[in-house]
Structures are given as structure tokens and as C-alpha cells.
Amino acid sequence: MNFSFLSAVPDRVVAHNELLSAQALGKRIKLHTSQFGVPDLEDVKIAILGVPEYRKDVDYLGQESSFEEIRKTLYQLYPGNWAYNLADLGDIIPGETVEDTYFALQSTIHDLLKLHVIPLVLGGSQDLTYPLYRAYDDVIPMINIVNIDSNFDLGDSTKPISNRSFLGKVIMEKPYNLFNYATIGYQTYFNSQDEIDLMEKLFFEAYRLGEVSANLSAVEPVLRDANIVSLDLKSVRSSELSDKQRFSPNGFDGKEICTIARYAGISNKVSSFGIFEYKSSPNDDMTAMLIAQIIWYFIEGVNCRVMDDDFELEKHFQKFTVLADNSELIFVKSKKTGRWWIEIPFLSHVNNKLKRHALLPCMHEDYVDATKGKIPERWFKAFKKNSI
């Protein structure tokens, strides 16, 4: 792994960590320090990585940011009954150009994925999701991205990338590795009708803020199917954050965003998690604490992961067949975890992307609705994408 792109955790943060209780989380994290260098990652499950890159923020005015307060706050929390080891690799050194930073981030994430280490990225503007996605090019053939955001971030793919338009580049640039994109917590008045229509046309998923807040568990299957989770702090309502982070009076509250982070952690497929659009300020305690708690809940989720048994063996699952609207829907329920999936059939006559019977995560409520003749929307969109 190439560590030349990394700068150490600041000495001030390391010194602060030395003063903490022996039971504090910071004492369990392997730190990249200026004195001892990059830690051994052989037995590490999750690695924290800061990326202070903001030049593609549409509101960028030359300001810089630091993750010191987040680190200090995170380190002083107490861990749960966790089995996995953690590391803090410090920060990616911003390149001479944004493209240089993208290359450094992509290379570092790629190396971590090859080591089966989950990168936990602190950003930086959310366009950093693009190099995060590109890091998977020769790791996983088709990628699912979940964006926790008030905006879709589609933008105009013909224009330069920004933190408001990175998805256009993800969709349009070869190699085409994106299978599904889902936005959790979007707010209609921040998105044009053209973008809403395009999301529908591409069979991508979109869940409104009110819909999610009314039933948080409904997003668990969406996150269970994600490889990359990108969290924009603009999805959090203003009252939860310090002055410089305030964006909208509406958004997720602290409890909701931490629950969503835990769902992301529990997902066996999520292999990278990013928190973006952080801007440090002198009076930053509230935002730093919320981000530290989001990270804590993601780590907690990872430590609570349970691998479902092999679905090739019938003794490990229950199978339910339902006829809904002239379609035969096959549901599968794991005997170990009680989680539900629905089968997306393989279509031999089209050049589809899955080339196999795929199991799409769903909820028990989807099965109940199907018995009443209602086809789950997630199944319909996945089936259509698979047919293209």
C-alpha cells in the first residue's frame, strides 16, 4: 500500500489522546503518527481517512478545514463490546489539482478494499464520492451507491464535476459500473422536476425525508444492498449542527441519522462509508459530536454484522411464491436472521447486468403487500434495470 499520499494525525490530537481514560475509544485506535508512522493494518477492519478537499464545492471561497475536533471528540467516546480493530490513517494530502487528490483518494481506497479494510472517509465536498466509486473499478463488477442527502446531485454531466453534480460523471463515464443509485432523505423543493423525472427514467430509487422519518426501518433493505454509502451533512437539520454547517430547518435529527448510519454498518455489503460537506469552525462542538456519534454507530453496526447462511442450501431459508399482477414473485427469508429478499429473475434473451438470479433485499411488509396483489417498487425498478 502506498502511504505517500497521507499526512499523520496532528500531534495535538495525539497528545490529547494520551490524556484520555484507558477505556476511551482513542486508546483502541491504531494511529498514524508523525513519530511512529502508519500502523500495521493486518488485523484492522475499519480505517478512518480524512480528505480536506473542497475546491469542487460550488460555494468554495478558498477556505480550509480540519478534522481535529471530530477526532478529539470521537477518541473520547467509549467503545461498545466490539471485536474489530480500528485505525486512523490521518489525511489525504490535497494535490496540486483536484484531480491529483482524486487519484490519491482512489488509490488509497482501492488498496484498503484489497486488504478487506472498510474505509471511513471524512470529507471534504461530496464530489469525493466519485473517486470513491472509481476505486472499485477492478474490485466489484457492479456497484450500488446510497446517497443520504437532501439533493439528488445529478447535475449536468456535460459540465465540470462539482459537489452538486458528481452523479452525472458516475453515470456517464466509462467503465459503466453503476447498477443502482438511491437517495435517502431528499427534499422536493431542493430538486428540479427534470432531476426527479430523470431519477424515475433511470429506475433509480428516491425516498423523501418525510417518508423515511415516518418509517426509518424501510431504508434498511436499501442500505443492505449498498456497496458505498455517502452521507451529506446537508441532510441533517440546522438545529442539530453548529452555525457554519446550518443549511435547512428540515432534515434528519441526530437520532435518525445515527440510526441510518447503524443500518449502513450492519449491511454485509457496505464496504465504504463517507461523511461529506463538513466545514470546521471555532465553535464546532455540536457538529463534531454528531459526526463522532455517526461514526460510532456505523462502527457499532459493523460489529453487529451477521452473515446469512448460503442460500444455495434450502435448509437455511424459507421460500414463498406469490402471484401478483400476473408476475410470479419469489420471496426468501433467512432462518438465521429473519431478513427478507425477493428474487430478480435472470433474462436469457437480453444483455443484462446481473447474469444470474439475484436476491434483492426487501422487508416482510413487501411480502404482505405482494399477497394483496401489489408489486414492490424496488423489485420493479431492479427488474427494469436488469432488462436494459
DOFIZA-977468 format. One line per 2 residues: their letters; for each residue x, y, z of C-alpha. Coordinates in steps of 0.05 Angstrom, whole numbers. Last residue first. Example, Ala and Ser with C-alpha at 12.3 -4.5 7.8 and 13.67 -1.06 7.14 Angstrom:
// residues 2
sa = 273,-21,143 ~ 246,-90,156
// end
This chain:
// residues 388
is = -639,-59,-405 ~ -676,-117,-372
nk = -636,-116,-307 ~ -652,-43,-299
kf = -726,-60,-308 ~ -723,-116,-257
ak = -688,-71,-207 ~ -741,-18,-216
fw = -799,-68,-209 ~ -768,-102,-149
re = -757,-36,-112 ~ -830,-16,-127
pi = -857,-79,-93 ~ -914,-109,-135
kg = -982,-102,-101 ~ -1031,-160,-108
kt = -1051,-168,-35 ~ -1001,-225,-25
ad = -949,-176,-54 ~ -965,-126,1
vy = -950,-179,54 ~ -885,-197,20
de = -864,-124,16 ~ -883,-116,90
hm = -833,-171,107 ~ -780,-124,81
cp = -735,-126,20 ~ -664,-143,-1
ll = -657,-161,-75 ~ -633,-232,-89
ah = -604,-240,-158 ~ -616,-298,-206
rk = -556,-292,-252 ~ -526,-253,-309
lk = -531,-189,-268 ~ -520,-135,-320
nn = -569,-157,-373 ~ -554,-170,-446
vh = -624,-194,-460 ~ -654,-261,-481
sl = -632,-300,-420 ~ -669,-258,-370
fp = -647,-277,-300 ~ -702,-268,-248
ie = -698,-216,-192 ~ -713,-255,-128
iw = -741,-220,-66 ~ -704,-218,-1
wr = -724,-220,73 ~ -686,-218,138
gt = -705,-266,194 ~ -632,-271,215
kk = -616,-345,217 ~ -677,-374,181
sk = -666,-326,123 ~ -730,-309,86
vf = -735,-315,10 ~ -790,-285,-33
il = -806,-307,-104 ~ -853,-264,-144
es = -892,-293,-202 ~ -920,-236,-243
nd = -991,-233,-269 ~ -1007,-174,-225
al = -982,-210,-163 ~ -973,-286,-157
vt = -934,-302,-94 ~ -881,-355,-82
fk = -850,-362,-12 ~ -783,-395,4
qf = -756,-407,73 ~ -682,-407,84
hk = -621,-445,110 ~ -646,-516,97
el = -653,-498,24 ~ -578,-495,12
ef = -559,-448,-44 ~ -580,-391,1
dd = -515,-398,40 ~ -525,-374,111
dm = -535,-301,128 ~ -473,-266,154
vr = -487,-228,218 ~ -460,-158,226
cn = -463,-129,296 ~ -391,-103,297
vg = -404,-67,231 ~ -465,-34,263
ei = -426,-10,323 ~ -375,20,276
fy = -430,58,239 ~ -459,79,306
wi = -393,107,330 ~ -382,144,264
iq = -450,177,270 ~ -433,193,343
ai = -367,227,322 ~ -405,265,268
lm = -455,290,320 ~ -401,309,369
at = -361,348,317 ~ -424,384,294
md = -442,404,366 ~ -372,425,387
dn = -355,469,327 ~ -350,538,356
ps = -283,555,322 ~ -306,528,254
sk = -296,465,213 ~ -334,454,149
ye = -360,383,137 ~ -391,372,69
fi = -381,296,70 ~ -387,234,113
gf = -365,172,74 ~ -375,98,84
ss = -340,42,46 ~ -351,-34,43
vk = -426,-38,52 ~ -445,-108,30
ns = -455,-141,99 ~ -502,-85,119
ig = -500,-75,195 ~ -457,-13,186
ay = -505,21,139 ~ -563,6,186
ra = -521,37,242 ~ -511,100,200
it = -586,104,188 ~ -598,100,263
ci = -546,155,274 ~ -581,199,223
ek = -648,188,257 ~ -624,202,328
gd = -589,266,308 ~ -648,295,271
fg = -657,285,196 ~ -674,346,154
np = -715,410,155 ~ -691,477,181
sf = -640,478,123 ~ -566,491,114
rq = -530,501,180 ~ -459,476,179
kd = -424,542,197 ~ -470,554,257
sl = -464,488,293 ~ -509,429,277
es = -571,393,303 ~ -616,454,297
sr = -599,460,223 ~ -630,395,200
vs = -585,339,175 ~ -586,321,101
kl = -538,378,88 ~ -487,334,124
dl = -481,294,60 ~ -473,219,74
sv = -445,174,20 ~ -456,99,28
in = -418,54,-20 ~ -432,-20,-31
ad = -507,-16,-18 ~ -558,-73,-17
rl = -567,-75,59 ~ -573,1,56
vp = -636,-4,13 ~ -662,-61,56
ev = -653,-18,119 ~ -688,42,88
as = -758,20,110 ~ -734,15,182
ln = -737,91,187 ~ -812,94,179
as = -843,163,187 ~ -774,196,181
ve = -763,160,115 ~ -827,183,82
gl = -819,253,108 ~ -749,259,80
ry = -768,232,12 ~ -740,166,-13
ae = -712,162,-83 ~ -692,100,-121
ff = -661,97,-191 ~ -702,69,-249
lk = -662,113,-298 ~ -727,146,-321
em = -751,156,-250 ~ -687,191,-229
ld = -692,232,-293 ~ -762,255,-275
ie = -739,279,-207 ~ -680,314,-239
dq = -725,349,-290 ~ -773,368,-234
sn = -717,406,-201 ~ -692,386,-133
fy = -686,428,-69 ~ -761,436,-62
tq = -770,361,-63 ~ -728,345,-2
yg = -687,281,-9 ~ -680,238,53
it = -648,175,23 ~ -623,177,-48
ay = -612,111,-84 ~ -566,93,-141
nf = -564,25,-174 ~ -521,-12,-223
ln = -461,34,-230 ~ -400,2,-263
yp = -400,36,-331 ~ -326,39,-346
ke = -332,91,-373 ~ -360,159,-353
mi = -434,176,-359 ~ -466,152,-295
vk = -411,170,-245 ~ -399,236,-280
gl = -473,254,-274 ~ -471,232,-202
fs = -419,285,-184 ~ -466,343,-198
rn = -477,383,-133 ~ -407,372,-104
si = -379,392,-171 ~ -357,358,-236
pk = -346,401,-297 ~ -405,408,-344
ts = -431,357,-395 ~ -458,312,-339
dg = -507,366,-318 ~ -528,358,-246
ld = -548,292,-214 ~ -534,312,-142
fn = -600,280,-118 ~ -608,332,-63
sd = -629,329,11 ~ -577,275,21
in = -562,205,44 ~ -533,177,-20
vi = -534,102,-30 ~ -489,74,-84
ni = -495,5,-114 ~ -435,-20,-154
mp = -427,-72,-209 ~ -363,-110,-224
iv = -330,-107,-155 ~ -255,-97,-145
dd = -229,-76,-213 ~ -265,-10,-217
ya = -280,-4,-142 ~ -234,56,-131
ry = -277,93,-183 ~ -334,98,-133
lp = -290,132,-80 ~ -262,176,-136
yt = -334,200,-149 ~ -357,204,-76
ld = -304,259,-69 ~ -356,303,-104
qs = -385,307,-34 ~ -340,364,-11
gg = -289,348,42 ~ -295,299,74
lv = -285,245,127 ~ -279,176,97
lp = -290,111,134 ~ -252,59,92
iv = -272,-13,106 ~ -210,-58,105
hl = -213,-121,62 ~ -139,-112,43
kl = -160,-103,-30 ~ -211,-52,-6
ld = -156,-13,30 ~ -113,-11,-32
hi = -170,14,-75 ~ -187,67,-22
ts = -115,92,-24 ~ -111,94,-100
ql = -178,129,-107 ~ -160,180,-54
af = -93,196,-85 ~ -122,200,-155
yt = -179,245,-133 ~ -129,290,-97
de = -89,296,-161 ~ -153,311,-200
vt = -167,367,-151 ~ -101,399,-172
eg = -36,410,-134 ~ -58,352,-91
pi = -92,353,-23 ~ -54,309,27
id = -100,251,45 ~ -110,255,120
gl = -93,212,181 ~ -93,136,176
da = -137,126,237 ~ -142,51,252
ln = -194,6,282 ~ -194,-66,308
ya = -257,-109,308 ~ -289,-147,366
wn = -330,-91,395 ~ -367,-91,461
gp = -382,-17,453 ~ -328,36,451
yl = -325,96,497 ~ -323,166,468
qy = -260,208,479 ~ -230,188,412
lt = -291,211,373 ~ -289,281,403
kr = -215,291,391 ~ -221,263,321
ie = -281,307,303 ~ -245,368,332
ef = -182,355,291 ~ -218,345,225
ss = -192,409,194 ~ -219,456,141
eq = -193,506,90 ~ -228,565,59
gl = -213,587,-12 ~ -283,613,-28
yd = -317,548,-47 ~ -393,555,-56
vd = -397,507,-116 ~ -354,458,-76
kr = -304,430,-126 ~ -244,460,-89
ye = -264,429,-22 ~ -211,375,-8
pv = -194,361,65 ~ -197,285,57
gl = -194,249,125 ~ -187,174,129
ia = -213,128,184 ~ -196,55,175
ik = -244,-2,193 ~ -228,-77,200
vd = -155,-76,222 ~ -118,-142,234
el = -64,-133,181 ~ -66,-58,180
dp = 2,-44,211 ~ 5,28,234
vg = 30,86,190 ~ 87,126,220
fq = 114,121,291 ~ 132,193,309
st = 90,232,258 ~ 31,189,278
hl = -16,143,240 ~ -59,118,298
ki = -83,49,316 ~ -149,60,352
rk = -163,26,418 ~ -136,82,462
gl = -179,131,423 ~ -242,92,443
aq = -233,110,516 ~ -221,54,567
as = -151,78,586 ~ -182,146,600
ll = -157,203,558 ~ -94,244,567
en = -54,208,513 ~ -110,224,463
ha = -99,299,472 ~ -26,289,454
vv = -46,250,390 ~ -95,305,372
rd = -43,360,381 ~ 8,318,341
pv = -39,320,281 ~ -58,251,253
as = -5,238,201 ~ -6,260,129
lf = -21,210,74 ~ -8,207,-1
sf = 60,174,9 ~ 26,114,43
nm = 26,69,-19 ~ 0,0,0
// end
